[in-house]
């Protein structure tokens, strides 16, 4: 097993304090948005091998079956199929949608055939993988996830008392369900020039006279991204608050945006994102409307289920499996051996990870990588998350 050396991503929306506070280190003064743990080629974790720090993607590439195990290797090829993160948001992220596997494969092939460079700013598909993801809150966490019903969106827009919104409210009240959502969503991607200003002004007035948290959240978006049409898409999405330990799973086609808070995020290791707004990056309205699911059911807030002392967050994919151990001093040592790779992340207290006579004491924000087939023991007084694949089977 290896202690991971991980990269912090300094995205503008990141918090300056949440990650340093968790890790017990001084703030740098700069945003610290995400701590990446895995083998993603853009920022692979590093491990020490023979006294040399090596990127984890190279370690996997040199012995894929030994690192990943036979089942993972056959299912996903010679790559770690998941990426684990600590995500610390202080400002709204972009409203975005991820494709399903068939859409990703077709889109990647199509853009390759057109000769679009992989690093082109206007490229939509940078690989041929889908990107389901899950976020588990460590602090109170706020976000937008999935479309409201047409009636609920019409009520929200009507409460803003902006005359410019009346045609869209009428569509939502008169046109049948998903068709109404699709029509208004398409229109909001390319709004008339004066609509955004009118909605931003209406939100400011509404927020000043209301204690509704969702109105305050939309007003904050308008102030953070003046003139960005993503504000209108955001108004169609359901506002969600998670308490610590609660989670959201985000499948293909579900529009979403994180607003604030600290969480553990796990996702399929892919870069395929179609953005609706709240960003300076490329927005492809045509492709977005093909991929977005206007008929998706609202995402449910998830809580973990108990499985042999392990708290598992259910996800309907096999790219990843996320679980949590809450360990207490003097409590039983948790043991498990899997035929798949694992990353163990401590988020509170102190956790001792042991394998093959070796042990590592890890604190908040530190993570350990364990290759397939190794037996791992966990003990201490703290909370640890385990990331592995959904195909993993216990050994022994």
FENKA-V271454 format. One record per backbone hydrogen bond with DSSP energy under -1.0 kcal/mol. NH is the residue of the N-H (numbers start at 1). CO is the residue of the C=O. E is the energy in kcal/mol with one decimal. If there is no record, write none. Layout:
nh = <NH | NH>
co = <CO | CO>
e = <E | E>
//
This chain:
nh = <2 | 4 | 5 | 9 | 14 | 15 | 21 | 22 | 23 | 24 | 25 | 32 | 33 | 34 | 35 | 36 | 37 | 43 | 45 | 46 | 47 | 49 | 52 | 54 | 56 | 59 | 60 | 61 | 62 | 67 | 68 | 69 | 73 | 74 | 75 | 76 | 77 | 79 | 83 | 84 | 85 | 86 | 87 | 88 | 89 | 90 | 91 | 93 | 95 | 96 | 97 | 104 | 105 | 106 | 107 | 108 | 109 | 110 | 111 | 112 | 113 | 114 | 115 | 116 | 120 | 123 | 133 | 134 | 135 | 136 | 137 | 138 | 139 | 141 | 142 | 143 | 144 | 145 | 146 | 148 | 153 | 154 | 155 | 156 | 157 | 158 | 159 | 161 | 165 | 166 | 169 | 170 | 171 | 172 | 173 | 174 | 175 | 180 | 181 | 182 | 183 | 184 | 185 | 186 | 187 | 188 | 189 | 195 | 198 | 199 | 200 | 201 | 202 | 203 | 204 | 205 | 206 | 207 | 208 | 209 | 216 | 217 | 218 | 219 | 220 | 221 | 222 | 223 | 224 | 225 | 228 | 231 | 232 | 233 | 234 | 235 | 236 | 237 | 238 | 240 | 242 | 245 | 246 | 247 | 248 | 250 | 253 | 254 | 256 | 257 | 259 | 260 | 261 | 263 | 264 | 265 | 266 | 267 | 268 | 269 | 270 | 274 | 276 | 288 | 289 | 290 | 291 | 292 | 293 | 302 | 305 | 307 | 310 | 311 | 312 | 313 | 321 | 323 | 324 | 325 | 327 | 331 | 334 | 336 | 339 | 342 | 343 | 344 | 345 | 346 | 347 | 348 | 350 | 351 | 352 | 353 | 354 | 355 | 358 | 360 | 362 | 365 | 366 | 368 | 369 | 370 | 372 | 373 | 374 | 376 | 377 | 378 | 379 | 381 | 383 | 384 | 385 | 386 | 387 | 388 | 390 | 392 | 395>
co = <369 | 367 | 46 | 34 | 11 | 88 | 17 | 18 | 19 | 20 | 20 | 15 | 9 | 9 | 86 | 7 | 84 | 40 | 38 | 5 | 54 | 52 | 49 | 47 | 45 | 55 | 56 | 57 | 58 | 63 | 64 | 65 | 69 | 70 | 71 | 72 | 73 | 77 | 267 | 37 | 265 | 35 | 263 | 33 | 261 | 13 | 13 | 258 | 277 | 256 | 274 | 100 | 101 | 102 | 103 | 104 | 105 | 106 | 107 | 108 | 109 | 110 | 112 | 111 | 117 | 120 | 250 | 266 | 248 | 264 | 246 | 262 | 262 | 242 | 260 | 240 | 257 | 238 | 255 | 236 | 149 | 150 | 151 | 152 | 153 | 154 | 155 | 158 | 162 | 163 | 165 | 166 | 167 | 168 | 169 | 170 | 171 | 176 | 177 | 178 | 179 | 180 | 181 | 182 | 183 | 184 | 185 | 192 | 194 | 195 | 196 | 197 | 198 | 199 | 200 | 201 | 202 | 203 | 204 | 205 | 212 | 213 | 214 | 215 | 216 | 217 | 218 | 219 | 220 | 221 | 225 | 228 | 229 | 229 | 230 | 231 | 233 | 234 | 146 | 143 | 141 | 137 | 243 | 302 | 135 | 133 | 98 | 251 | 96 | 144 | 142 | 142 | 89 | 87 | 136 | 85 | 134 | 83 | 132 | 81 | 268 | 97 | 95 | 284 | 285 | 286 | 287 | 288 | 253 | 247 | 312 | 310 | 307 | 324 | 305 | 322 | 388 | 386 | 311 | 384 | 382 | 328 | 378 | 376 | 393 | 370 | 387 | 368 | 385 | 366 | 383 | 383 | 381 | 362 | 379 | 360 | 377 | 358 | 355 | 353 | 351 | 346 | 363 | 344 | 2 | 342 | 67 | 338 | 371 | 336 | 354 | 334 | 352 | 350 | 348 | 325 | 345 | 323 | 343 | 321 | 318 | 389 | 337>
e = <-2.4 | -2.7 | -2.3 | -3.6 | -2.0 | -1.8 | -2.9 | -2.0 | -2.5 | -1.3 | -2.0 | -2.6 | -2.2 | -1.3 | -2.2 | -2.4 | -3.0 | -1.4 | -2.9 | -2.5 | -2.8 | -3.1 | -1.5 | -3.4 | -3.4 | -1.8 | -2.5 | -2.1 | -1.9 | -2.3 | -2.7 | -2.0 | -2.2 | -2.5 | -2.2 | -3.0 | -1.8 | -2.1 | -2.4 | -2.4 | -3.0 | -1.5 | -2.9 | -3.4 | -2.7 | -2.9 | -1.4 | -2.9 | -1.6 | -2.5 | -2.4 | -2.5 | -2.5 | -2.4 | -2.8 | -2.6 | -2.1 | -2.3 | -2.4 | -2.1 | -2.5 | -1.5 | -1.4 | -2.5 | -1.8 | -1.9 | -1.8 | -2.7 | -2.2 | -2.8 | -2.8 | -3.0 | -1.6 | -2.4 | -2.8 | -2.4 | -3.2 | -2.4 | -3.1 | -2.8 | -2.5 | -2.5 | -2.3 | -2.3 | -2.9 | -2.5 | -1.9 | -1.4 | -2.2 | -1.7 | -2.2 | -2.4 | -1.9 | -2.2 | -1.6 | -2.0 | -2.2 | -2.1 | -1.8 | -2.6 | -2.4 | -2.4 | -2.6 | -2.4 | -2.1 | -2.5 | -1.2 | -1.3 | -1.9 | -2.5 | -2.7 | -2.3 | -2.1 | -2.5 | -2.0 | -2.0 | -2.6 | -3.0 | -1.7 | -1.1 | -1.9 | -2.0 | -2.1 | -2.3 | -2.1 | -1.8 | -2.3 | -2.0 | -2.2 | -2.2 | -1.9 | -1.8 | -1.2 | -1.1 | -2.5 | -1.6 | -1.4 | -1.7 | -2.9 | -3.1 | -3.2 | -3.1 | -2.5 | -2.2 | -2.0 | -3.3 | -2.8 | -1.4 | -1.8 | -2.3 | -2.8 | -1.5 | -2.4 | -2.4 | -2.6 | -2.4 | -2.4 | -1.8 | -2.0 | -2.1 | -1.8 | -2.8 | -3.5 | -2.5 | -2.1 | -1.0 | -1.6 | -2.8 | -3.1 | -3.2 | -2.7 | -3.1 | -1.2 | -2.8 | -3.0 | -2.5 | -2.4 | -2.0 | -2.7 | -3.2 | -3.1 | -2.7 | -2.9 | -2.3 | -1.8 | -2.6 | -2.2 | -2.7 | -2.8 | -2.4 | -2.8 | -1.2 | -1.9 | -2.5 | -3.3 | -3.0 | -2.3 | -2.8 | -2.1 | -2.8 | -3.0 | -2.8 | -2.3 | -2.4 | -3.1 | -2.8 | -2.0 | -3.3 | -1.3 | -2.9 | -2.6 | -2.8 | -1.5 | -1.7 | -1.4 | -2.5 | -3.0 | -2.5 | -2.9 | -2.1 | -1.6 | -1.3 | -2.9>
//
